[in-house]
């Protein structure tokens, strides 16, 4: 487990260093680069939020479907009990 954590830390460090070097050698000015970064990360945040909303909606749908199945099963159980007992 510790090896995996260390690998992740080193990977993230490498990504950060690579991104910093790429920004230093980028042909755009600092202002243009910042604008591009903001645009890209803003879109990513919106996409992530949308995915989260879709995930929550699907979860609610599955919960409702499961709840209906449980209610139907309980009704069938009660009907069977009445038939056998009555």
N, C-alpha and C positions, 0 to 999 in steps of 0.2 A: 504494500500500500504506500509506504513512504517513497519508494522508487517512483511510483506513478505520480505522486504529488511533486516530487523534484523535477521530473520530466516536464510536467505541465508548467511549472515555474520557469524553467529554462526555455521552454518553447515560447511562452509569453514574453520573456525578456528578449528573445531573438526577434520576435515579431515587432516589438516596440523599437528595438535598435534599427531593424530594417526599415520601418516606417519613418523613423527620424532621418535616416540617411537618404531615403527617397525624397523626403520633403526638402532636404538641403540641396539636392541636385535637381529639383523640379524646375522646369523652364519658366513657370508662372511666377508672378510676384507673390510676396507674402499675403497681401490682401486678397488676391485672386485665389490662392491656395486655401486660405481660411474660408472664403465663400464657398468653394467647391466642397470642402470638408463639411461645412454646416449643411449644405444642400444634401449631400449624400447621407449624413447621419440623421438628418431630419426625416428623410424618406424612409430610412431603415426603422426609425422609431415609430413612424406611422404604420409601416408594414407589420412591425412586431405587435403594435397595439391592435391592429385589425385581426391578425392571426389569433391573438388572445381573446378577442371578442367572439370570433368564430368558434374557438375551442370551448368557451363558456356556453355558447348557444347549443353546440352539439352535446355538451355535458348535460344541460338542462333537458334537452330532447330525450336523451337516453334515460335520465332519471325519471321523467314523466312516463316514458314507455314502460320502464321497469315497474313503476308504481301501479300503472294500469294492469300489468300482468299479475302483480301480487294481489291486487283487488279482485281480479277475475278468478284467480286460483282460490282465494278465500271464499268467494261466492259459490264456486263449484264444490268446494269442501263442505260448505253449509248445506247445499242442496243434496249432496251425497249422504250426509249425516241424517238429514230429514227422511230420505228414502229408506235408509237402513234402519233407523230408529223408529220410524213412524209407520 
